[in-house]
Amino acid sequence: MIPSMTDENHCYQNAVAERVNGILKDEFDLDVEFPTVHAAQQAVAQAIETYGTVRTHWSLGLQTPHAVFHQAA
């Protein structure tokens, strides 16, 4: 893996990504050691699917990102 670093004096550049990563680790238990790479990939895929299609977001008026995207389309 290659670490992602923000540019100097741009502390909010990765704020959205860090927020999503934190939610995925905290709410979906992705901060554990997985027995295999495949198990980790499956857990991440399921968490992302749930995050986008099941989990409602306050910033979206308690809608899912999936619903908001399809309303805008």
N, C-alpha and C positions, 0 to 999 in steps of 0.2 A: 504494500500500500504506500501511496505517496501522501504525506500530510498536506493539508490545505492551510495556507497561512494568509492572513489578510495583509493588504498593503499598509505601509506605515501611515499612521494617523487616520485610518479608516476602520475604526473598531466595530462598526455595524455592518460591514460588508458581508459577513457570513452569518448575520444574526438569524435570518429565516432558516437557513440550513441547520444551524445549531439548535434552534428551537424544535424543529422537526426531529432531529436526532435525539434530543432529550426526551421528547414525548415517546418516541419509539422505544427507547431504552427503559423509561420509567413505567409507562402504561402497558407495554407489550413484552416486558421482561427480556429485552434483547441484550441486556448487559451481563448475560451468563455465559459460561463456557459450554459450547455445544460439542457433542461427541464426534460429529463429522461436519465437513463443509456442506454437504447436502442438507443436513438437518438445519444448519444455520441459514442456508438459502431459502429453505421452505418456511422457516419462522419469519424471516424478513419479508418474503413475498406475502404471507398471510397478514402480517402486521400492516403492510402498506395497503393491501386490499381493504382491510377493516378501517384503516385511517381515512381512506378516500370514499368509502361507500356506506359505512355504518356509523362511524363516530361523528357526532354533530359538533359543530364549532361555533363558539360564541361570536367570533368575528364574522361569521356568515349567517347570522340571525338564526342560530341553531339548526342549520341545514348542513348537509354533507358537501364536501367539495365536488363530488360527482354530480349531485343534484344542481348545484350552482352552475357548474360548467354546462350541463345540458339545458338549463334555462336560458343561458346566454347564447347558446348556439342557434 
